[in-house]
Amino acid sequence: ALAQCFVPNESSSKSRLGLSLEIVDQVTKYIDAHLGDTILASDLAKEVGLSPDHFARRFKITTGMGPKQFALRRRVDTVPAMLSTGNFNVTEEARKVGFHDLSHLHRCFRNFFGCSPKEVLKTALAAETYQ
């Protein structure tokens, strides 16, 4: 019986691991639905019923990014698809996904993709010209 006290049970070992795919999917859907809003880690934690610190630790284990960085990446990931249609203004799209400072979008976009949003837009427009 005493040995059981020192052998981690399944639930305690799971708590040291990341989050389930269902929870990550729930968080991702929440982020995607609120891209234009301020997204706080505490809001995400509340969404899945965990304390903010516990959620942030487990989320980082699962995704390799903290909740704030993950939300930022989701915002940046939406921009190329919108711009590749050639029908959107960079400033307008930046605001729709929560970037109220265009220079912040440019820095983040360049960090993630290695080019500026305007370069993506120019490429999309050039591709339309040749079709």
Secondary structure, DSSP 4 states (H G I P E B T S, - for coil): -HHHHHSPPHHHHHHTS---HHHHHHHHHHHHHTTTS---HHHHHHHHT--HHHHHHHHHHHHSS-HHHHHHHHHHHHHHHHHHTS---HHHHHHHTT--SHHHHHHHHHHHHSS-HHHHHHHHHHHHHT-
